[in-house]
Amino acid sequence: MAEIASTNSALLERLLQGEAPVDGQWLVADRQVAGRGRAGRVWTGGFGNFMGSTAVALRDHEALPQTLALVAGLSVHRALMAVAPELSGLALKWPNDLLVGEAKLGGILLERQRDAVVVGIGVNLAEAPDVPGRKTASLAGLGYSVSRDAFASALAETWAEDLTAWHAGGWPMLREAWLVRSLPKGTLLGVNLSEEGHLIGGFAGLEPDGAVLLRLADGAVRAIHAGDVELIGAGGIGDASGG
């Protein structure tokens, strides 16, 4: 599709109209003019970047749907390393960002519609958007020329593998694979909590349900299930972009 308001919105509308989600099918746009990030933030994408969404049909007795954000992050990480194997410094930040150093290279947005989840993914392949107060990066700016279609093909393969494993009860294995690619343990993170304000702690891993663990200054470990997480001193790279 040449231009679309939002790939996530388009798939959500199809689901609302009764279309059944099909694992492995993607809606990919050349340009997205009204994309969304976490907390309703506006995110748009230009030509050469990857902007795509896919829908997942939820089944009984599977891992919690929110873990799909982490599975998607894992798939994107694997796809990026497949098309740019010499890329260094790529890391996953909970719940749905891909960073190179302190700069955001891509992100994921999950939205639920009945018994399905739409997974929107945005990756800066050709250009990095100018986002006030946030550092961004692109593969091209890092010296890697990767076409949108080449990345899309790699992502379709890694996502199919990881989603099959997730459906089959492989979330514990996928969680471990995510941790291998995450920010180093001890990385200082901040999170805004509605009732407690700003909380700071060192990254300490993931709970089995996918919540992030922060080790606070007093040594206590706190599980965070929702919230905008940022790298401390990194210019507030906290929201994830999606479709």
N, C-alpha and C positions, 0 to 999 in steps of 0.2 A: 504494500500500500504506500503510495507516494507521500501523502500527508494526512495526519489524523489528529484529532484533539487529544486523545489519550487511548493507548492500546488497552489499558486496564478497563477504562470506562466502556469501550466497545465490547469487550468480552463479558463484562458484568451485564450489559444490556441484553446480549444474546442469551445469557443464562436466565435472566428475568423473563424473557420471552419463551422460555421452555426448551431452549437448545441444550442438549446433553453435552457435558464436558468430555473431551477425548484426550487421554494422556498422550503427550508427544506432539500435539498440534500447537503451532505457534502463530500468533499474529504479530508481524514485524512491520514497522513503519520506517520510511526514509526520513521523515521528519514528524515531530510531535510538538504541537503548539499549546497544549493545555494539560501537560502531564502533572502528576501530583507526587509529592513526597510524604513523609510521615507528618502527622499533625496538620494535614491540609496545605502544606507548603507547595508553592508552584514550582514545577520543574519542567523545563522544555529541553528539547534536544535537536541538534542540527544534523545536516547530511554527513554521512560517514560514521556517525556514532551508532551504537546498537540501542534500539528501543523496541522491546518486545514483551509480550505477555503470553502466558499459557494457563490453562485451567486444569485443576486437579479434582477428580471426583473422590470425595471422602467415603471411606468404608468403615464398617464397624470394627472395633477392637484394634485400631491403629494408634500410632503415637499421636500426641496432641497436634492439632493443625498448625499451631504457631511454630512448631519445629521445622515446618517447611521453609521458613525464612532462612534458617541455618543451613538446611539442605541445599537451597538455591545458592547461597553464598559459597558453599563448598563446590557446587557444580561450576559456578562462574570462575572461581579460583582455578580449578582444574583446566577449564577451557582456556583461560588466559595463559597458563603455563604451557599449554599445548601449542598455541599460536605464537607465543613469545617466550621460548624456554629459557632465555638468558635474562629475563626480567628479574631484578632483585628487589627485595624490600616489600614484596606484596604480602599483605596480611589481612585477615578478617577481623572486623570489630563488631561486637555484639550490638544490635541483633542482626544488622543487615547492610553493613558497609564494607567496601573493599578499599583499602588504603595502600598507597606507596609512600612510605615514610609517614608524614603527617598529612599528606594530600589525598583527597578522595578521588578514586578512579571510577567507582561505580557503586550502585546500591540496588536494593530490592524493596518492593512494597507488596504486602499481602492484603487482600481484601476478600471477605467472605460473602458468598451469596448462597443461602440455603445450605445444601449439602455439597458445596463445592468451594474451592479457594482459587482465586485468581492470583497468579504470581507475576508481578511486573518487574522487569529488569532493565536497568539503564547502565551502559558502560561507555566511558569516554574513549573511543578509539581514535578519532581524528582530531577532536578539539575538546578543550576543557572549558566549561561554562564559567563565566565571571560571576562568582557568588560573593557578595560583600561579606566580609568577616570569616570567610572559609577558604581554605587552601584546596585547590583542585588540580588534577593532573590528567593527561591523556597519554595513550600509548604513543601516538605520533610525537608528542612533545618530549617523551622519554627516549625517542630514537627508534621506535618500532613501527613499521608500516604494515598494518594489518587491515584487510578489507572487512567491511561489515559482513559480507556473505561468508568469508572464511571463518570469522569468529562465530557467526550464527550456526554454521555446520558443526563446529567443535562443541558449542554449548548444547546443541540438540543431542549430541552423543553422550556427553557427560551427564546431562539432566536425565536422559532416559535410563542410564545406568543407576544413578543415585535414587531416582524416584521408584524404580523397580525394587531396589533394596529397601527403601522406606516402606513401601506397601507390604513387603515380605517380612516386616518386623525387624529390619536392620538398623533402626534408629540408634541403638547403643554404639554400633560400629561407625555410623556416620557422625555421631557426636564426637567420637575419638578422632576421626579424620578431620573434623572442623577444628578441634583443639590444636592439632599438629600445625595447622595453618593460621592460627590466631595470633593476636598480639602476644608478646612475651608475658609470662606470669609476672605480676608485680607492676605492670604498666599502670600509672595513675589515671583513673577515670573519674569523671564527675557525672552525677545524674540528678535531675530535678524531680523531686517527689512532691506531689500536690500538698500533702499534709506536713511534710518534714522539711521542705525547702531543699537546698543543695547539699548533696551527700558526696563525699570524696572517699575513694578507697583504691586499693591495688587490685588489679584483675587477678582473680583466684580460680578461674575455671567456670564450668557450667554444672548446674544441677541436672539430674536425669530428665527433668521436664523441659530443659532448655533455658531456664532462667540463668542469668549471669550472676556470678559470685564476686563480691567485693570484700577485700580484707580491710577493715577500718583501722584507724590509728590505734585503737585500744586492743587490737588483735582479734576482735570479733569478726566473724564472717557473715555477711548479709546477702541473702538472695534477692535479686531485683527481677521482677517479672515483667515490668513495663516501665517505660520512661525514656526520655531523650538522653543518651549517653554520649559524652564528649571526652576527647583526650585532654587532660589538663595541660594548659599552656600551648595547645595546638590550634588556637584560633576558633575553637568551638566547632569542630567537625563532627556534628552530632546527628544530623538528619540524613536519612537514606532516600535516594531518589528511585523512583520506579516508573511504572507505566501509567 
